[in-house]
Amino acid sequence: MTDAKGTPLVALVTGAKVPDVTQLDVVVDAIPPVRGRRGSPRCRPDAVQTDRGYRSHRNRISMWIRGIEPIIPERDAPHGSGLGVTRWVVERSIAWLHQHRRLRIRYERLGEIHQAFLSIGCILICFNKLKPLLC
């Protein structure tokens, strides 16, 4: 999961045969609190935009209960629905992760090791996005 600018918020590793539709709640719950203005830190986004793999009535209801607007295309909707205008940010972040060979092809058998390399890749993306602000 990334924010609107492509900064990784959550990166989780699951088994090979775990369907995407079951992981939306897990990923949203894993978003860490973000400090900002005074008051309690934000823990949830205003909206979640997903692809067709996450479409289910249960996911939509779950997001509405949490106060998050689900932007999920219908399965029968034609492609070119307009979600690609903003969805490319996630695809770009995935491409940034795939610049690292160990993430492009999974060599590790243990999920914990792959999760560690995935976390390092996300840290490098965050560092590269913050580097211009540090100088």
Backbone as JSON Lines, residues from 0, in Angstrom:
{"i":0,"aa":"M","n":[0.84,-1.17,0.0],"ca":[0.0,0.0,0.0],"c":[0.89,1.23,0.0]}
{"i":1,"aa":"T","n":[0.55,2.18,-0.84],"ca":[1.31,3.43,-0.91],"c":[0.37,4.61,-0.69]}
{"i":2,"aa":"D","n":[0.98,5.77,-0.44],"ca":[0.17,6.97,-0.38],"c":[0.0,7.51,-1.8]}
{"i":3,"aa":"A","n":[-0.59,8.67,-1.94],"ca":[-0.9,9.22,-3.26],"c":[0.34,9.62,-4.04]}
{"i":4,"aa":"K","n":[1.49,9.74,-3.37],"ca":[2.73,10.13,-4.05],"c":[3.66,8.95,-4.28]}
{"i":5,"aa":"G","n":[3.27,7.75,-3.88],"ca":[4.08,6.57,-4.13],"c":[4.98,6.15,-2.99]}
{"i":6,"aa":"T","n":[4.88,6.81,-1.85],"ca":[5.68,6.42,-0.69],"c":[5.05,5.18,-0.07]}
{"i":7,"aa":"P","n":[5.83,4.11,0.12],"ca":[5.26,2.88,0.69],"c":[4.8,3.1,2.13]}
{"i":8,"aa":"L","n":[3.59,2.66,2.42],"ca":[3.05,2.7,3.78],"c":[3.1,1.33,4.42]}
{"i":9,"aa":"V","n":[2.72,0.31,3.66],"ca":[2.69,-1.07,4.16],"c":[3.14,-1.99,3.04]}
{"i":10,"aa":"A","n":[3.98,-2.95,3.37],"ca":[4.38,-4.0,2.42],"c":[4.38,-5.31,3.17]}
{"i":11,"aa":"L","n":[3.48,-6.19,2.8],"ca":[3.35,-7.48,3.48],"c":[3.55,-8.62,2.5]}
{"i":12,"aa":"V","n":[4.13,-9.7,2.99],"ca":[4.35,-10.9,2.2],"c":[3.32,-11.94,2.63]}
{"i":13,"aa":"T","n":[2.67,-12.56,1.65],"ca":[1.72,-13.64,1.94],"c":[2.14,-14.87,1.16]}
{"i":14,"aa":"G","n":[1.43,-15.96,1.38],"ca":[1.68,-17.18,0.64],"c":[1.3,-17.03,-0.82]}
{"i":15,"aa":"A","n":[1.74,-17.96,-1.62],"ca":[1.52,-17.87,-3.06],"c":[0.06,-18.02,-3.44]}
{"i":16,"aa":"K","n":[-0.7,-18.78,-2.69],"ca":[-2.09,-19.06,-3.08],"c":[-3.1,-18.31,-2.23]}
{"i":17,"aa":"V","n":[-2.69,-17.23,-1.59],"ca":[-3.61,-16.42,-0.78],"c":[-4.28,-15.41,-1.71]}
{"i":18,"aa":"P","n":[-5.61,-15.41,-1.8],"ca":[-6.29,-14.47,-2.69],"c":[-6.18,-13.03,-2.18]}
{"i":19,"aa":"D","n":[-6.1,-12.09,-3.12],"ca":[-5.99,-10.67,-2.77],"c":[-7.19,-10.19,-1.97]}
{"i":20,"aa":"V","n":[-8.35,-10.69,-2.28],"ca":[-9.58,-10.2,-1.67],"c":[-9.58,-10.37,-0.16]}
{"i":21,"aa":"T","n":[-8.83,-11.32,0.37],"ca":[-8.81,-11.56,1.81],"c":[-7.8,-10.69,2.55]}
{"i":22,"aa":"Q","n":[-6.97,-9.94,1.84],"ca":[-5.87,-9.22,2.48],"c":[-6.1,-7.73,2.66]}
{"i":23,"aa":"L","n":[-7.21,-7.19,2.19],"ca":[-7.43,-5.75,2.28],"c":[-7.51,-5.28,3.73]}
{"i":24,"aa":"D","n":[-8.26,-5.98,4.57],"ca":[-8.37,-5.59,5.98],"c":[-7.02,-5.67,6.68]}
{"i":25,"aa":"V","n":[-6.25,-6.69,6.38],"ca":[-4.94,-6.88,7.0],"c":[-4.0,-5.72,6.65]}
{"i":26,"aa":"V","n":[-4.02,-5.32,5.39],"ca":[-3.13,-4.24,4.94],"c":[-3.56,-2.9,5.53]}
{"i":27,"aa":"V","n":[-4.84,-2.63,5.56],"ca":[-5.33,-1.37,6.13],"c":[-5.04,-1.31,7.63]}
{"i":28,"aa":"D","n":[-5.2,-2.42,8.32],"ca":[-4.9,-2.44,9.75],"c":[-3.42,-2.26,10.04]}
{"i":29,"aa":"A","n":[-2.56,-2.59,9.09],"ca":[-1.12,-2.49,9.3],"c":[-0.57,-1.08,9.05]}
{"i":30,"aa":"I","n":[-1.4,-0.15,8.61],"ca":[-0.93,1.22,8.37],"c":[-0.52,1.84,9.7]}
{"i":31,"aa":"P","n":[0.72,2.31,9.8],"ca":[1.15,2.91,11.07],"c":[0.56,4.31,11.24]}
{"i":32,"aa":"P","n":[0.44,4.81,12.48],"ca":[-0.05,6.17,12.68],"c":[0.93,7.18,12.08]}
{"i":33,"aa":"V","n":[0.39,8.23,11.48],"ca":[1.21,9.26,10.85],"c":[1.01,10.56,11.63]}
{"i":34,"aa":"R","n":[2.11,11.1,12.12],"ca":[2.02,12.37,12.86],"c":[1.87,13.51,11.88]}
{"i":35,"aa":"G","n":[1.15,14.49,12.27],"ca":[0.93,15.65,11.43],"c":[0.6,16.85,12.3]}
{"i":36,"aa":"R","n":[-0.56,17.39,12.09],"ca":[-1.01,18.52,12.9],"c":[-1.25,18.09,14.33]}
{"i":37,"aa":"R","n":[-1.54,19.06,15.16],"ca":[-1.84,18.76,16.56],"c":[-3.05,17.84,16.68]}
{"i":38,"aa":"G","n":[-3.02,17.03,17.7],"ca":[-4.12,16.11,17.92],"c":[-3.63,14.68,17.78]}
{"i":39,"aa":"S","n":[-4.58,13.79,17.72],"ca":[-4.2,12.38,17.61],"c":[-3.69,12.08,16.21]}
{"i":40,"aa":"P","n":[-2.72,11.19,16.1],"ca":[-2.18,10.87,14.78],"c":[-3.21,10.15,13.92]}
{"i":41,"aa":"R","n":[-3.11,10.35,12.6],"ca":[-4.01,9.69,11.66],"c":[-3.58,8.25,11.49]}
{"i":42,"aa":"C","n":[-4.53,7.36,11.55],"ca":[-4.24,5.94,11.39],"c":[-4.86,5.37,10.11]}
{"i":43,"aa":"R","n":[-5.78,6.1,9.52],"ca":[-6.48,5.57,8.35],"c":[-6.54,6.63,7.25]}
{"i":44,"aa":"P","n":[-6.51,6.17,6.01],"ca":[-6.65,7.1,4.9],"c":[-8.11,7.51,4.7]}
{"i":45,"aa":"D","n":[-8.32,8.54,3.9],"ca":[-9.68,8.96,3.58],"c":[-10.33,8.01,2.58]}
{"i":46,"aa":"A","n":[-9.53,7.5,1.65],"ca":[-10.04,6.6,0.61],"c":[-8.99,5.54,0.31]}
{"i":47,"aa":"V","n":[-9.47,4.39,-0.15],"ca":[-8.59,3.31,-0.59],"c":[-8.97,2.98,-2.02]}
{"i":48,"aa":"Q","n":[-7.97,2.99,-2.89],"ca":[-8.2,2.68,-4.3],"c":[-7.51,1.36,-4.61]}
{"i":49,"aa":"T","n":[-8.26,0.4,-5.12],"ca":[-7.73,-0.93,-5.39],"c":[-8.04,-1.34,-6.82]}
{"i":50,"aa":"D","n":[-7.52,-2.5,-7.21],"ca":[-7.88,-3.06,-8.51],"c":[-9.02,-4.06,-8.32]}
{"i":51,"aa":"R","n":[-9.41,-4.7,-9.4],"ca":[-10.57,-5.59,-9.36],"c":[-10.37,-6.81,-8.46]}
{"i":52,"aa":"G","n":[-9.13,-7.15,-8.15],"ca":[-8.86,-8.31,-7.31],"c":[-9.38,-8.17,-5.89]}
{"i":53,"aa":"Y","n":[-9.61,-6.96,-5.44],"ca":[-10.07,-6.71,-4.07],"c":[-11.57,-6.49,-3.99]}
{"i":54,"aa":"R","n":[-12.29,-6.65,-5.1],"ca":[-13.72,-6.36,-5.12],"c":[-14.5,-7.46,-4.42]}
{"i":55,"aa":"S","n":[-15.17,-7.09,-3.36],"ca":[-16.14,-7.97,-2.71],"c":[-17.04,-7.08,-1.85]}
{"i":56,"aa":"H","n":[-18.22,-7.57,-1.62],"ca":[-19.17,-6.81,-0.8],"c":[-18.63,-6.66,0.62]}
{"i":57,"aa":"R","n":[-17.98,-7.7,1.13],"ca":[-17.41,-7.66,2.48],"c":[-16.33,-6.58,2.6]}
{"i":58,"aa":"N","n":[-15.46,-6.44,1.59],"ca":[-14.43,-5.4,1.62],"c":[-15.04,-4.0,1.59]}
{"i":59,"aa":"R","n":[-16.05,-3.82,0.76],"ca":[-16.69,-2.49,0.69],"c":[-17.32,-2.12,2.03]}
{"i":60,"aa":"I","n":[-18.05,-3.06,2.64],"ca":[-18.69,-2.79,3.94],"c":[-17.63,-2.54,5.01]}
{"i":61,"aa":"S","n":[-16.57,-3.33,4.99],"ca":[-15.5,-3.19,5.97],"c":[-14.85,-1.81,5.89]}
{"i":62,"aa":"M","n":[-14.64,-1.32,4.68],"ca":[-14.03,0.01,4.52],"c":[-14.99,1.11,4.95]}
{"i":63,"aa":"W","n":[-16.29,0.97,4.61],"ca":[-17.27,1.98,5.02],"c":[-17.38,2.03,6.54]}
{"i":64,"aa":"I","n":[-17.33,0.89,7.21],"ca":[-17.42,0.86,8.68],"c":[-16.24,1.6,9.29]}
{"i":65,"aa":"R","n":[-15.09,1.51,8.68],"ca":[-13.89,2.2,9.18],"c":[-13.83,3.66,8.79]}
{"i":66,"aa":"G","n":[-14.77,4.12,8.01],"ca":[-14.78,5.52,7.6],"c":[-13.89,5.79,6.41]}
{"i":67,"aa":"I","n":[-13.61,4.76,5.63],"ca":[-12.75,4.88,4.45],"c":[-13.6,4.67,3.21]}
{"i":68,"aa":"E","n":[-13.46,5.55,2.25],"ca":[-14.21,5.41,1.01],"c":[-13.53,4.39,0.11]}
{"i":69,"aa":"P","n":[-14.2,3.29,-0.23],"ca":[-13.59,2.31,-1.13],"c":[-13.8,2.71,-2.59]}
{"i":70,"aa":"I","n":[-12.71,2.79,-3.32],"ca":[-12.78,3.07,-4.77],"c":[-12.31,1.79,-5.45]}
{"i":71,"aa":"I","n":[-13.26,0.91,-5.73],"ca":[-12.97,-0.4,-6.28],"c":[-13.79,-0.56,-7.55]}
{"i":72,"aa":"P","n":[-13.17,-0.82,-8.7],"ca":[-13.96,-0.96,-9.93],"c":[-14.77,-2.25,-9.91]}
{"i":73,"aa":"E","n":[-15.88,-2.2,-10.58],"ca":[-16.73,-3.38,-10.7],"c":[-16.09,-4.37,-11.68]}
{"i":74,"aa":"R","n":[-16.37,-5.64,-11.49],"ca":[-15.77,-6.65,-12.37],"c":[-16.28,-6.53,-13.8]}
{"i":75,"aa":"D","n":[-17.53,-6.13,-13.98],"ca":[-18.1,-6.04,-15.32],"c":[-17.83,-4.69,-15.97]}
{"i":76,"aa":"A","n":[-17.25,-3.75,-15.24],"ca":[-16.99,-2.42,-15.8],"c":[-15.91,-2.51,-16.86]}
{"i":77,"aa":"P","n":[-16.05,-1.76,-17.94],"ca":[-15.02,-1.8,-18.98],"c":[-13.72,-1.16,-18.48]}
{"i":78,"aa":"H","n":[-12.62,-1.58,-19.05],"ca":[-11.35,-0.97,-18.71],"c":[-11.33,0.46,-19.22]}
{"i":79,"aa":"G","n":[-10.51,1.28,-18.64],"ca":[-10.51,2.69,-19.0],"c":[-11.52,3.45,-18.18]}
{"i":80,"aa":"S","n":[-11.82,2.95,-16.97],"ca":[-12.82,3.58,-16.12],"c":[-12.31,4.86,-15.47]}
{"i":81,"aa":"G","n":[-11.05,5.2,-15.69],"ca":[-10.49,6.41,-15.1],"c":[-9.61,6.15,-13.9]}
{"i":82,"aa":"L","n":[-9.64,4.93,-13.33],"ca":[-8.81,4.64,-12.17],"c":[-7.33,4.56,-12.54]}
{"i":83,"aa":"G","n":[-7.02,4.29,-13.79],"ca":[-5.62,4.24,-14.21],"c":[-4.93,5.58,-14.14]}
{"i":84,"aa":"V","n":[-5.7,6.66,-14.07],"ca":[-5.12,8.0,-13.98],"c":[-4.32,8.15,-12.68]}
{"i":85,"aa":"T","n":[-4.79,7.53,-11.61],"ca":[-4.08,7.62,-10.34],"c":[-3.46,6.3,-9.92]}
{"i":86,"aa":"R","n":[-3.87,5.19,-10.47],"ca":[-3.37,3.88,-10.09],"c":[-1.91,3.66,-10.5]}
{"i":87,"aa":"W","n":[-1.43,4.41,-11.48],"ca":[-0.06,4.22,-11.95],"c":[0.96,4.49,-10.85]}
{"i":88,"aa":"V","n":[0.59,5.26,-9.83],"ca":[1.51,5.56,-8.73],"c":[1.91,4.27,-8.02]}
{"i":89,"aa":"V","n":[0.96,3.38,-7.8],"ca":[1.25,2.1,-7.15],"c":[2.12,1.24,-8.06]}
{"i":90,"aa":"E","n":[1.8,1.21,-9.35],"ca":[2.59,0.42,-10.29],"c":[4.03,0.95,-10.36]}
{"i":91,"aa":"R","n":[4.2,2.25,-10.28],"ca":[5.54,2.83,-10.28],"c":[6.31,2.42,-9.04]}
{"i":92,"aa":"S","n":[5.65,2.39,-7.89],"ca":[6.31,1.97,-6.66],"c":[6.73,0.51,-6.74]}
{"i":93,"aa":"I","n":[5.89,-0.32,-7.34],"ca":[6.25,-1.73,-7.53],"c":[7.46,-1.84,-8.45]}
{"i":94,"aa":"A","n":[7.49,-1.01,-9.49],"ca":[8.65,-1.01,-10.4],"c":[9.92,-0.58,-9.66]}
{"i":95,"aa":"W","n":[9.8,0.39,-8.75],"ca":[10.97,0.8,-7.96],"c":[11.46,-0.35,-7.1]}
{"i":96,"aa":"L","n":[10.53,-1.13,-6.53],"ca":[10.94,-2.29,-5.74],"c":[11.6,-3.35,-6.6]}
{"i":97,"aa":"H","n":[11.14,-3.51,-7.83],"ca":[11.7,-4.53,-8.72],"c":[13.06,-4.14,-9.28]}
{"i":98,"aa":"Q","n":[13.54,-2.94,-8.98],"ca":[14.91,-2.59,-9.37],"c":[15.91,-3.42,-8.58]}
{"i":99,"aa":"H","n":[15.49,-3.94,-7.45],"ca":[16.35,-4.76,-6.62],"c":[16.14,-6.23,-7.01]}
{"i":100,"aa":"R","n":[17.21,-6.89,-7.39],"ca":[17.13,-8.23,-7.96],"c":[16.46,-9.23,-7.01]}
{"i":101,"aa":"R","n":[16.73,-9.13,-5.74],"ca":[16.18,-10.11,-4.8],"c":[14.68,-9.93,-4.61]}
{"i":102,"aa":"L","n":[14.15,-8.8,-5.01],"ca":[12.7,-8.61,-4.93],"c":[12.02,-8.94,-6.25]}
{"i":103,"aa":"R","n":[12.75,-8.81,-7.34],"ca":[12.17,-9.11,-8.65],"c":[11.93,-10.62,-8.79]}
{"i":104,"aa":"I","n":[12.9,-11.41,-8.37],"ca":[12.78,-12.86,-8.38],"c":[12.98,-13.34,-6.95]}
{"i":105,"aa":"R","n":[12.04,-14.05,-6.45],"ca":[12.12,-14.5,-5.06],"c":[12.98,-15.75,-4.96]}
{"i":106,"aa":"Y","n":[14.12,-15.61,-4.29],"ca":[15.04,-16.73,-4.09],"c":[14.87,-17.36,-2.71]}
{"i":107,"aa":"E","n":[14.33,-16.63,-1.75],"ca":[14.24,-17.11,-0.38],"c":[13.04,-18.03,-0.21]}
{"i":108,"aa":"R","n":[13.21,-19.04,0.6],"ca":[12.1,-19.94,0.91],"c":[11.29,-19.43,2.09]}
{"i":109,"aa":"L","n":[11.95,-18.77,3.02],"ca":[11.26,-18.27,4.21],"c":[10.64,-16.91,3.94]}
{"i":110,"aa":"G","n":[9.38,-16.76,4.33],"ca":[8.69,-15.49,4.14],"c":[9.3,-14.36,4.95]}
{"i":111,"aa":"E","n":[9.87,-14.67,6.12],"ca":[10.47,-13.63,6.96],"c":[11.67,-12.99,6.29]}
{"i":112,"aa":"I","n":[12.46,-13.79,5.58],"ca":[13.64,-13.24,4.89],"c":[13.19,-12.36,3.74]}
{"i":113,"aa":"H","n":[12.19,-12.81,2.97],"ca":[11.69,-11.98,1.88],"c":[11.05,-10.7,2.4]}
{"i":114,"aa":"Q","n":[10.35,-10.79,3.53],"ca":[9.76,-9.6,4.16],"c":[10.85,-8.62,4.56]}
{"i":115,"aa":"A","n":[11.99,-9.12,5.05],"ca":[13.1,-8.24,5.43],"c":[13.65,-7.51,4.21]}
{"i":116,"aa":"F","n":[13.85,-8.22,3.1],"ca":[14.34,-7.56,1.89],"c":[13.31,-6.57,1.35]}
{"i":117,"aa":"L","n":[12.03,-6.9,1.46],"ca":[10.98,-6.0,1.03],"c":[10.98,-4.73,1.88]}
{"i":118,"aa":"S","n":[11.19,-4.87,3.18],"ca":[11.27,-3.7,4.06],"c":[12.47,-2.84,3.72]}
{"i":119,"aa":"I","n":[13.6,-3.46,3.42],"ca":[14.79,-2.69,3.02],"c":[14.52,-1.93,1.73]}
{"i":120,"aa":"G","n":[13.85,-2.58,0.77],"ca":[13.5,-1.9,-0.47],"c":[12.6,-0.69,-0.23]}
{"i":121,"aa":"C","n":[11.63,-0.83,0.68],"ca":[10.74,0.29,1.0],"c":[11.51,1.42,1.7]}
{"i":122,"aa":"I","n":[12.45,1.05,2.56],"ca":[13.28,2.06,3.22],"c":[14.08,2.84,2.2]}
{"i":123,"aa":"L","n":[14.63,2.15,1.21],"ca":[15.41,2.84,0.17],"c":[14.55,3.78,-0.66]}
{"i":124,"aa":"I","n":[13.31,3.36,-0.94],"ca":[12.39,4.25,-1.68],"c":[12.09,5.49,-0.85]}
{"i":125,"aa":"C","n":[11.81,5.31,0.43],"ca":[11.53,6.45,1.31],"c":[12.74,7.37,1.41]}
{"i":126,"aa":"F","n":[13.93,6.79,1.51],"ca":[15.15,7.6,1.6],"c":[15.34,8.41,0.32]}
{"i":127,"aa":"N","n":[15.13,7.8,-0.84],"ca":[15.29,8.52,-2.1],"c":[14.26,9.63,-2.25]}
{"i":128,"aa":"K","n":[13.08,9.45,-1.68],"ca":[12.08,10.51,-1.75],"c":[12.4,11.64,-0.77]}
{"i":129,"aa":"L","n":[13.07,11.32,0.34],"ca":[13.42,12.35,1.34],"c":[14.75,13.02,1.07]}
{"i":130,"aa":"K","n":[15.6,12.41,0.27],"ca":[16.94,12.93,0.02],"c":[16.94,14.39,-0.47]}
{"i":131,"aa":"P","n":[16.07,14.77,-1.42],"ca":[16.07,16.19,-1.84],"c":[15.69,17.15,-0.72]}
{"i":132,"aa":"L","n":[14.9,16.69,0.24],"ca":[14.49,17.56,1.34],"c":[15.61,17.74,2.36]}
{"i":133,"aa":"L","n":[16.52,16.78,2.44],"ca":[17.61,16.82,3.42],"c":[18.73,17.74,2.99]}
{"i":134,"aa":"C","n":[18.89,17.94,1.7],"ca":[20.01,18.77,1.21],"c":[19.66,20.22,1.14]}
